[in-house]
């Protein structure tokens, strides 16, 4: 009952942990395009639902430019008003509700301004931050070079009459195009190519003076301030010397970035070290559960770092793109690692079932199949993560197909080993803990893995055999035999007489029938097998009551000792394949012993107790259990 309760507790903990992982994963994996370009504003209660949901007017180049300029101007003015309200409020962290409301309205305007940009070619992970920067860059450019009067920009009527599909802002290379398909079909947006060049165009015109009515230094202020457009109250207390820009970022931004990165790394190391320490001496399930903490911390830590970079210290420019791409890759690698570890945890939870032994072939099969399934899921997550970074899905599929073909050719032995492992699991020829013979070696199976099988040989060395080779070997599973076989051939000298041979055979059979460690059924036997090159060959065949190899050797030793005594007593001897040169006179065989044995055999004939071709049942019954085993010292 206690064991069942422990299993249920572990299952509950694992389910909660996996559910939290899945929840965080789903939050991180949200791919709705709108969520990536909408700003987080919650203090907009006074804006009507119609205005909140209605997009910016982009029906023509004139409508798009007018909508963009008006939203940027109105948003910047509201943002300045919100900052004045915050700076005049007391306290270090307090922000007046009026300031938050004005900031929310400003964010609404900035979001509508983003609608003028075609962001379809920008990866999802950087789309929001890219849109923030690009609307400010576009406004900075137009505030310096100017735009024509709105009545000089093509409207809906001119577009229809002239059949326009593109329009270029005068004095610039910024183009607007009419979207031909998708959710923005028929709307006029700044082309993806022009969006990509806004940073370069800004650097070319930033030395020019502002035109009247411009929102001066909006971009510079945004890149040096924390938060998204509307900085927190503590930003007003940053010393002036910390706002000095170095390599595109302020000194305070560099400082917080470095500190956050160090804390992130230290946290990962601490979690890894702590999980290793706690897992010592724990059950396999608990160890697998702790192994989830490191990848889970890696993924969540990467998400936290992205939040700090985007929403708090507001890193911008090339550094932002580099950090976000790296952290996003780390995040997806973390989720991939979580899936692999979760698969291993699931396998251990399944093995907790009383029907599956921990070291059995079923347990190895569960672990292998779970690992293959988790690897397949991990590959899917990696593909999804790569698509989030801007890699086209079809390119990924094609790339994985080509890579898969290359890997299958280059890693053919590895694939053969995996298939060999599955064959071993399916055939169940051996399992962990069993003793087997293979080729010219023998040993105990320690582990059947995905690629290789580990066997502990008789000399205590560990042999690692690729599954592809092991599955094709002739494997003798010694542990699964119901009884052990004793089969030996002894070689007697040719000088042995026929009656001596008969007495030796009968005496050996008596020993086999009488021995308590020899099975009576099937009956053991000793037979004259044939005439060898230098000996008379006698075959001894019996099944021993043991499955252990060491005990078999002990019983075999005892029987061989007794056979040696029988041969010696008969006056015969063992032959050996060699040539004997008699330099001295040979006394030959013991004639007295030979005569005594022949007399006893003659007595068998006279008393009708001749034990050939088989031992009579009466003789067997009198012999049964007369030998004491183990023998006395």
N, C-alpha and C positions, 0 to 999 in steps of 0.2 A: 504493500500500500504506500509505504514511504517512497519507494522507487518510482511508482506511478505518479505520485505527487511531484517528485523532482522533475520527471520528464515533462509533465504538464506545465510546470513553472518555466522550464527552459524553452518550451515551445511558445509560451506566452511572451517571454522576453524577446525571443527571436522575431516573433510576429510584430511586436511593437517596434523593434529596431528597424526591421525591413519596411514597415509601414511609414515610419519617419523618413527613412531614406527615399522611399518612393514619393512621398509628399514633397520633400525638398527637391527631388529630381524633377518632378512635374512642374513645380514652381520655376525652377531654373530653365526647364526645357520649353517653356511657353513660346510658341512661334507665331502667334497672331501678330501680323505686321503692324496693326494699329497700335498695339501695346508698346511697340518699340519706338513710335514717333509721338506718342502722347505724353505730355508732362504730368507730373504728379501734383495736382492742385485740388485742395479739398475745401478751401474757404471761398466758394463762389455761389453762395446761396442766393444772391440777388441777381444772378444771370439766368435768364429764362431758359427753359429746356429747349425751345426752338433755336435760340442763339447758340447754346452749347453744342447741340447736335448738328447744326448746319455747317457745311464746309465753306472754305473761302471761295469766292467767285473766281473761276478760272476759265470762263467761257471764251475768252479771247486774250490776245497779248495785253490789250489795254486793261481789261478787267483784272488779269493776273498781276500786272505791275501796280495798278492802283490799290488792289487789295493788299499786296505785300507792303507797300510804302505806308499805307494808313495803319495797318496792324502793327508794324514795327515802331512807328512814331507814337501811337497811342500806348503800346505796351511799354516803351521806354519811359514815357512821361509818368505812367502809373508806377513803374518800378522806382523812379526817383522819388515820387511822393511817399512810397512805402518806406524807402530808406530814411527819409527825413523823419517820418513818424517813429521809426525804430531808434534812430540816433538821439532823439529828444526824450525817449522814454527812460526812466531810471532802471537800474539793475544791470547785471551782466548777461543774463539769459532771457529776461522778459521781453516779449514782442507783443505789442498791443494788437488787439483783434482788428482794429482798423487797418493796421499795416499789413496784417496777414490777408485781409480781404482785398486790399489794393494789389498785393503781390499775386494773389490768385487771378485777379482780372488781367494783370500783366502777362502771366503765364498763358492765359487763354489767348491773348493776342499773339504771343510768340508761336504758340502751337498753330494758329491759323496761318501765320506767315510761313511756317514749314511746309504747308500744303502746296506751295508754289514750286517746291523743289522736287525733281524726279529722283527719288532715293532708291530706285529699284535695283541698281547695280551695287549698292553698298551692303556689306554683310549685316545680318540682323544684330549681331552682338555689339556693333559700334554705330548702328543707325541713329539712335537717339542723340548721342553726344555729337556725332557728325552733323546732324541736322541743326543742333544748337549753334555750333561753330559756324556753319555755312550761312545761316541767315544773317549772322552778325558780319561775316566777311562780305556778303553781298551788299548789305546796307553800307558798310564802310566804303566799298568801291563806288556805289552809286552816290554817296554823300560827297565824293571827291570829283567824279567825272560828270555827274548829273545825268538826268534822263529827259527826253523831250516832254513837252506838255502832253497831258493825257489825250487831248483831242488829235495829236499828231501820231499817236500810237494806234495801229490797226485795231478796230473794234470788231464786233461780231458781224456787222454788215460788210465791212471791207474784207474780212476773212472769207465770207461767202462769195462776194463778187470776184475777188482776185484768186480764190482757190489757194490761199496761203496754208502751208503746213509747217513753215519755219519762219522765225523772225529774230533778228539780231539787235541787241541794244546798241544804239549808236555809240561810237568812240570806244567800244569794248569788243571782246570776242565771246561775250556771253550770249548764248542762243536759247530761245524758247521754241519748243516744238509741240505739235498737236499729237497727243497720244493716240495710237491707232487701235489698241486693244487693252484689255484688262479692266480693273476697277476704275481707272482714271480715263477711260476711253472718251475721246472728244475734248478733253481738257488741255489747257496750255500750261506747260511746266518748263522750268529750266532743264535743259538736257543733262543726262548723266555725265557726259563729257565736260560740259561747262561747270557742273558741280564739282567734278574732280579737279578742275583748274582754278577754283576760286582762291585757294591759298596762294598760288603762284601769282595770280592777277593782283591780289592785295599787296603782296610784297613789291610789285612793280609800281603801284600808285600811292603807297602810304606816305611818300614824301610830299605829295601834293597837299595844298591847304584844303580845309573843309569849305564847302559851299554854305551859304546862309540856310539856317533851319536844320542843320545836320545834327545827328546824335553823336557828339564828339566823344572819342575814346571809349566807345561802348565795348568794342572787342577787347582792347587792352585791359579794361576794368574787369570784364568777365573772366578772362584767362588768369588773372591774378587773384580772384576772389574765390572763397570756398562756396560750396553749394551750387545749385542749378539756378542761375540768374539772381535769385534772391538769397543773399548770404545770411548765415545765422548772426545773432547779436555779438558773439565773441569775436567775429571777424573785424569789428570796428576798433578792437583794442590791439590788433597786431601792430608791432612797432614798424616804423617806416623803413628801417634798414632791412627788415626781413622781407619786404615787398620787392627788393631789388631782384631783377630777373637775371637768371643764369641758364643758358641753353634752353630758353623758351619757357622756363618755369620760375616762379618766385622762390626765394630761399626757404620760406616757411613751408612751401609745398614739398621741396626736396627733403627737408628735415622730417616732416611727417611721413613721407613715402619711405624713407630709409628706416625710420623707427618701426613703422607698420610691417615692413618686409622682415626685419629682424625678429619681431614678435611672432610673425607668422611661421618662420622657420623654427624658432625655439619651441613654439606650441606643438608643431608636428613632431619634433624630436622628443619632447616631453611625453606626448601621447604614446609614441612608439615604445619608448623605454618603460613607461608605466604599464602598458599592456603586456609587454614581455615579462615584467616582474610579477604581475598578478597571475599570469597564466601558468607559472611554474607549479607543477604537481596537480594541475586541474584536469578535469575530464576533457576528452577530445571535443565535445560539443561546446563546452565553455571556452576552450582555446580558440575554436573557430569563431565564436561570438566575439571574443576580444580582438581577433584579427580584423574584424570589420571596422574597428575604431580608427585605425590609421588611414585607410582610404576614405572613410566617411569624413574624418577631420580634414583631409586634403581637399576634398570637394567643397565642403562648407567653408573652409578657410579661403579657398580661391574665390568663392562667391562673396565672402566678406571683404576681401581685398578689392574686388571690382566695385563693391558698394562704396568703400572708402575713396577709391580713385575717382569714381564718377560723381557721387553725390556729396562728398565731404570736401576733399582737397581740390577736386576739379582739375585734374591733370588734362592737358589739351595737346593738340598737335601730333607730331610724329611719335613722341614718347607715349602718348595715350594709346595710339594704335598698336605700338609694340607691346605695351604692358597688357592691354586687354586681350590681344591675340594669344599671348603666352599664358595668361591666367585662365582664359577660356579653354585653351588646350589642356592645361593642368586640371581644370574642373572636370572636363569630359574624361580625361584619363582616370581621375579619381572615381567617377561614377562607373567607369569600366571595371576598375579594380574592385569596387563595391559589389558589382554583379558577380565577378569571379569568386570573391570570398563568400557571397551569399549562396552561390551554388554549392560551395564546399560545406557551408553550414547546413544547407538543406540535406545534403547527402548524409552528414553525421546524424541529423535528426531522424532520417529514415532508418539508419542503421540502429538507432535505439530500439527499434521494434524487437520484441523477443523472438521473432521468427528469423532474424538475421544475426549471425554471429559476427563479431567485430573483425575477426581475421579470416572470415570465409570468402569464397570466391564471389558470393552474392554481394558482400560488402564492397569488394574491389570493383565489381561491375557497377554498383550504384555510384561509387565515387567517380569512375571513369565516365559513365554516361552523364552524370551531373556536370563534370568538368567540360565535356564536349558541348553540352547545352549552354553552359555559362559563357564559354568562349564564343559560341555563335551569337549569343545575345550581346556580348561585349563588342563584337565586330559591328553589329548593327548600331550600337550606341556611338562607336567611333565614327561611323559613316554619318550619323545624324549630327554629331558634333562638328565634323568637317564641313557639312553643309551650312551649319550656323556660322562658320568662319568665312563663308563665301565661296566654297568650292562647289560647283554645280553637281547635282545629284547624279545626272547621267555620266558626267566625267568620272565621278567616284565609282559608279557601277562598272563602267568600262575599265577604269584603272584597276579595280579589284579583280575583274575578270582576267585582264592581262597578267596582273601580279599573281593571281591564283594559278594560271597556267605555268608561269615561270617558277613559282614556288613548288608546284606539283612535280615539275621536271627536276628542279634542283634538290628538292627534299623528298625524292621518291623513296629512299630508304626509311625515312621517318614515317611516311604514310604507310609503307609496308609493315613497319613495326606496330603502328596503331591498329591496322587491320589484323595483324597477328595476335595482338592483345585481345581484340574482340573475339577472335576464333578461340583463344584459350578460355575466355569467359563463357562462350557458348558451349564448347565441348566439355568444359568442367573436368578436364583430364587431371589437373592438380589444383590444389588450393593451398592457401597459406598455412604453414605448420606441418604439411605432409612431407614424407621422405620419398624421394624418387630417384630413379636412375635415368640418365640421358647421355647418349654417346658413350664415352669411356669414363664418365664422372657420375658421382652420386652426391646427394645432399638434401637439406631441408629447405623448403620454399619459405622465404622471408617476406617477399612482397611481389605482387603482380601489378605492374604499373601500366601506364598508357604506352610507354615506349619500350620498356625492358622488364625482365623478371630477375629478381635477386635471390640467389640460392646460397645457403651456408654449406660449404663442403665439409667433408669429414675432418679435414685438417683445420677447421674453424675459419678458413678464408671465405670471403664473400665473392661469389661469382655473379657478374652482371651479364645476362645474355639477352641480346636483342630479340624481341618477340617474334620477328619475322623468321629468325633461325630456330628459336625454341619451339614454335608451333609446328615446324616441319620435321622435328626430331622424333625418333621413336622413344616415347616416354614410358617408363615402367613405374607405376605408382605402387611403391612397396607398402605404404601405410594402409591402403585399402584392401589388402589381401585378407581373407578370412582366416587363413592358417599359413604357416611358413613351411616351405619345402626343403627337405634334406635329401640331396641327391649327390652321391659320391661314387666314384669308381676306384676300387682298390686293385692293385696289381700283384698277383702271387707268382712265385717262382715256378718255372716249368717242371722242376723236379717234384712238385707236389703231385701226389697220387690222386687218382679219382676219388677214392674213399676219403682221403684227407680233405679234398675239396668239398665233398658232400658234408662231412662233419663241420667244416668251417661255415658253410652256407646255413646248415641247420642251427648252429650255435648263434650265428648273427641274427637269424630270424627269431630265435628265442629271446635275444636281447631286445629286439624291436618290439616284439609282442609284450614283453614283460615291463618295458620302460613306461613309467607313469606319464611322461611328457610326449608320448607318441600316440597319435590317433589310431584307434582300432578300425575305424571306417572312414575312408578307404583303407584297406588292410595294407600294412607295410610289407615289403618283401626284399629279399636279397637273392639275386639270380646270377648264375654263371653266364656272362654276357658274350664271351668269345675269346678267341686266341689272338692275343696281341703280338706285336713284333718281338717282344722280349718278356711277355708275361701272360698269365691266365687272368682275364679281366672279370671282376665281380662287381655288378651294379647294385648299389644300396639305395632304396627309394622309400621315403616315409614322410608323412606330414607331422609337423611339430606343433604342439599346443602353445603357440605364442605368436604375437605380431611384432614383437620388439626384436630388432636385429641383434642387440647385445645378448639378450637371453637365448636367441637361436644359436649364437656362437658358443655359449656355455654348454647348451644341451648337445650340440654337435661334437664339442670337445670330449664330453663324457662318453658318448657313444663310440667315438674313434678310439679312445683309450681302451674301452672294453673290446673292441674289434682287434686292437693290437694284442691284447692278452689272449684272445681266442686263437689268433694266427700263431702266436708263440707257443701256446699250449698244444696246438695241433702238430707241432714239429715242422711246420712250413715256414716260409719267410716271404718278405716283400721283395718284389723284383724292381729293378731300376734299369733304365735304358742306357746301358754302357757295356763295354766289352771287358770281361774280367780275364786277366792273365794270371794263371795259377803258377806261382814260382815254387811254392811248397806243396806238399801233399795235402789234398783236400779231404777232410773227414766226411764231407757230404752231409746228408740230412741225418737226424737222430732216428736210427732204425727202431729203437725200443718205443719211442713215442709214436712213431708211425705205425708200428705193429699194434699198439694199444688202441689207437684211433680206429684202425681197420677192424679190430676185434669188436669194438663198440658198434661200428656200422653194420657188421655181420649180425650182431645181436639184434639190431633194429629189424633186419630182414627176417630173422627167425621169429621175432615177437610180433610181427605185422605192425610195427610202429615206424615204418620207413617214411620220413618226412619229405617225400618227393612225389609228384611235382609240387604239392602244397603241404603245409603243416597240418596234420589232423586236428580237428576241433578239440578232441580230448587232451592233446598235448598243449594246445593253446590255452585251454581253461586252467590247466595245472600250472602254467607259467605266469598267468596274468597277475601282475602286482608283486611278483617275487623279488624283483630288483628294487633296492632302496635307492631313491634319488632325492636330493643330492647324495653322493657317496660319502661314507665316513672318511675322515682324514686318515 
